[in-house]
Amino acid sequence: VFFSPVNFWTWEGRKIHYVVQGEGSPVVLTHGFGASAYHWRYNIPELAKKHKVYAIDFLEFGWSEKAIIEYDAMVVDFLQEIVKEPTVLVGN
């Protein structure tokens, strides 16, 4: 199942949902406007064959908390607190 297990990270007091699968060098996938981590459902299994893949739901999207606030530093904080190593960042 795509969202199993369910992972949450607390950022500035808000629950942020993310998916993590695989082992190896990390790849972080970020979705576009109106999408969610689910947008990457076909890419994650393929990338996870060689990488540790993270897909994050931004605030207000997917399974993350609904909170209208500025969050321009959220991805940087996610990389520092969760990934903790050099990574490839992919956006849509």
C-alpha positions in Angstrom: 0.0 0.0 0.0 1.4 3.4 -1.0 0.8 5.1 2.4 2.0 2.3 4.6 3.4 3.0 7.1 2.1 6.5 7.7 4.8 8.9 8.7 4.4 12.4 10.3 7.0 15.0 11.1 6.2 17.9 13.3 7.3 21.2 11.8 6.6 24.4 13.8 3.9 22.6 15.7 2.1 21.3 12.5 1.8 17.7 11.4 3.5 17.1 8.0 2.8 13.8 6.3 5.6 12.1 4.3 6.3 8.8 2.6 9.6 7.0 2.8 10.6 3.8 1.0 13.8 2.1 -0.1 17.5 2.2 0.8 20.5 4.0 -0.6 21.2 7.6 -1.4 18.2 9.9 -0.7 15.8 11.4 -3.2 13.2 13.9 -1.9 10.1 14.4 -4.1 8.0 17.5 -3.8 4.6 18.0 -5.4 3.1 20.9 -7.3 0.1 23.0 -6.6 -3.1 21.0 -6.1 -1.3 17.7 -5.7 0.2 15.6 -2.9 2.8 12.9 -2.2 0.3 10.5 -3.9 1.2 12.3 -7.1 4.5 10.3 -7.1 2.8 6.9 -6.4 4.2 5.3 -9.6 7.7 6.9 -9.4 8.4 5.9 -5.7 8.5 2.1 -6.1 10.9 2.4 -9.1 13.2 5.0 -7.5 13.1 3.0 -4.2 14.9 0.1 -6.0 18.2 2.1 -5.7 17.4 5.0 -3.4 15.8 6.0 -0.1 12.9 8.0 -1.4 10.9 10.6 0.5 7.7 12.2 -0.7 6.4 15.0 1.4 2.9 16.6 1.6 3.1 20.3 2.0 0.9 22.0 4.5 -2.7 22.2 3.3 -2.1 19.2 1.0 -2.6 15.5 1.2 -2.5 14.1 4.7 -0.6 17.1 6.2 -2.3 19.5 8.6 -4.5 22.2 7.2 -3.0 25.5 8.3 -2.6 28.6 6.2 0.8 30.0 7.2 4.1 30.9 5.4 6.2 27.8 5.1 9.0 28.7 2.7 11.7 27.1 4.9 9.8 23.8 5.4 11.7 21.7 2.8 15.0 22.9 4.1 14.1 22.0 7.7 12.8 18.6 6.4 16.1 17.9 4.8 18.0 18.9 7.9 15.8 17.1 10.5 14.6 14.0 8.6 16.9 13.2 5.7 20.1 14.4 7.4 22.4 13.8 4.4 23.1 15.2 1.0 20.2 14.5 -1.3 18.6 15.0 -4.7 15.6 17.2 -4.6 12.9 16.7 -7.3 10.0 19.1 -7.8 6.9 19.1 -9.9 
